[in-house]
Amino acid sequence: MSQPDATEAARLAETRESLRQQYCQPAGERPASAGRGLHHTALISGDVERTIGFYQGVLEFPLTELIENRDYPGSSHFFFNIGNSNLLAFFDFPGLDVGPYAEVLGGLHHVAISVEPERWRHLVGKLDEAGVEYVIHSEVSAYFRDPDGARIEIIADPLGEMYGDQVL
């Protein structure tokens, strides 16, 4: 994808600002959310044991449950605790050729998981030990791909904050 030229970049920035002004309300005026939080996000696993090894072994997110997928007999549905009563879930689909991971319109770009700064440094070290390639942004975010190619971010910013700015 090519970068927009200066004129297009200015137009996009103006559009973003217009949308922000129209739809973002100050925190004190914002209505309460209808949601209680993210129950789980479900990704696809090409190999259950490999996924467990990565998320529990490298990233230290405990596996909490592994059950049969009610929608696809023979498939597993399993969950990892990513903190704050949130879960990262996976399905495997044995016998179904789901193809490689792809970022597509309407699909997943990445999952960002907040961790304490000390834990962030520790996990980046574990990524190194495991030979996982990653890119660090703003000294608090590490982006990498899981064994199936899904883009994951671990971020040392607190929940509701993005690179020092409050977003919640």
C-alpha positions in Angstrom: 0.0 0.0 0.0 1.4 3.4 -0.9 1.6 6.4 1.4 -0.8 9.3 0.6 0.7 12.4 -0.8 0.6 15.6 1.2 -2.7 16.8 -0.2 -4.3 13.4 0.5 -2.8 13.2 4.0 -4.2 16.6 4.8 -7.6 15.6 3.6 -7.6 12.4 5.6 -6.5 14.3 8.7 -9.3 16.8 8.2 -11.8 13.9 7.8 -10.5 12.2 11.0 -10.8 15.5 12.9 -14.3 16.1 11.6 -15.4 12.6 12.7 -13.7 13.0 16.1 -15.5 16.3 16.7 -18.9 14.8 15.5 -18.8 11.5 17.5 -16.3 11.7 20.4 -17.7 13.1 23.5 -15.7 14.3 26.5 -15.3 11.7 29.2 -17.7 13.5 31.6 -20.4 13.7 28.9 -20.0 10.3 27.4 -22.8 7.8 28.1 -21.9 4.5 29.9 -21.1 1.6 27.5 -23.7 -1.1 27.0 -20.9 -3.6 27.3 -19.3 -5.0 30.4 -16.0 -5.7 28.6 -14.5 -8.0 26.0 -15.5 -11.6 27.0 -13.1 -13.2 24.4 -11.7 -12.8 21.0 -11.5 -16.0 19.0 -8.7 -16.7 16.6 -8.0 -19.8 14.5 -5.3 -22.3 15.5 -3.6 -24.7 13.0 -2.3 -26.8 15.8 -3.7 -26.8 19.3 -0.6 -28.0 21.1 1.7 -25.5 19.2 -0.8 -22.7 20.1 -0.8 -23.7 23.8 3.0 -23.9 23.7 3.2 -20.3 22.4 0.5 -18.6 24.4 1.1 -20.4 27.7 4.8 -21.2 27.3 6.2 -18.0 25.7 3.6 -15.4 26.6 2.7 -16.8 30.0 -1.1 -16.6 29.5 -2.5 -19.6 31.4 -4.8 -22.0 29.5 -8.1 -22.0 31.4 -10.3 -24.4 29.4 -10.3 -26.7 26.4 -13.6 -28.0 25.1 -15.2 -29.3 21.9 -16.4 -26.6 19.6 -20.2 -26.9 19.6 -20.4 -25.7 16.0 -17.9 -28.0 14.4 -17.7 -31.6 15.7 -14.1 -32.7 16.3 -12.9 -29.1 16.6 -11.5 -27.7 19.9 -12.4 -24.3 21.5 -9.8 -23.3 24.1 -9.2 -20.2 26.2 -6.2 -18.3 27.7 -6.4 -15.8 30.6 -5.0 -12.5 29.3 -5.8 -10.7 32.6 -8.6 -8.4 33.8 -11.2 -11.2 33.4 -10.5 -11.3 29.6 -9.9 -14.3 27.5 -8.1 -15.0 24.2 -9.9 -18.0 22.6 -9.0 -20.3 19.7 -10.7 -22.8 17.4 -9.0 -25.4 15.4 -10.8 -26.9 12.4 -9.3 -30.3 11.7 -10.0 -31.5 8.2 -11.0 -28.1 7.0 -8.5 -26.2 4.9 -8.8 -22.7 6.2 -5.6 -21.5 4.5 -2.9 -19.2 5.8 -3.6 -16.2 8.0 -4.6 -13.1 5.9 -5.4 -9.5 6.8 -8.6 -8.8 4.9 -11.3 -6.2 5.0 -13.5 -7.2 7.9 -10.8 -9.4 9.3 -8.4 -9.1 12.2 -5.5 -6.6 12.0 -4.0 -7.3 15.4 -4.8 -8.1 19.1 -3.2 -5.7 21.6 -2.7 -7.1 25.1 -1.7 -4.8 28.0 1.0 -6.0 30.4 2.8 -4.4 33.2 6.1 -2.7 32.1 8.3 -5.1 33.9 6.4 -8.0 32.5 6.6 -6.4 29.0 10.4 -6.4 29.2 10.4 -10.0 30.5 8.1 -11.2 27.6 10.2 -9.4 25.0 13.1 -11.4 26.3 11.1 -14.6 26.0 10.3 -13.7 22.4 14.0 -13.4 21.8 14.7 -16.7 23.5 12.0 -18.4 21.3 13.4 -16.8 18.1 10.2 -14.9 17.5 10.8 -11.8 15.3 9.1 -8.6 16.6 9.1 -4.9 16.0 9.1 -2.4 18.9 7.2 0.9 18.6 7.3 3.8 21.0 9.3 1.8 23.4 6.2 0.2 24.9 4.7 -1.9 22.1 6.1 -5.1 20.6 4.4 -6.5 17.5 4.9 -10.0 16.4 3.1 -12.9 14.7 1.9 -16.0 16.5 2.6 -19.5 15.0 -0.3 -19.2 12.6 0.5 -15.7 11.5 -1.9 -13.6 13.5 -0.4 -10.3 14.5 -0.2 -9.8 18.3 0.9 -6.7 20.2 2.0 -6.7 23.8 1.9 -3.1 25.1 3.2 -1.8 28.4 0.7 1.1 28.5 -2.2 0.7 31.0 -5.7 -0.2 29.8 -7.4 2.9 28.4 -4.1 4.6 27.5 -2.3 4.7 24.1 1.3 5.9 24.0 0.7 8.3 27.0 -2.7 9.6 25.7 -6.0 8.6 27.4 -8.3 6.9 25.0 -10.9 5.8 27.5 
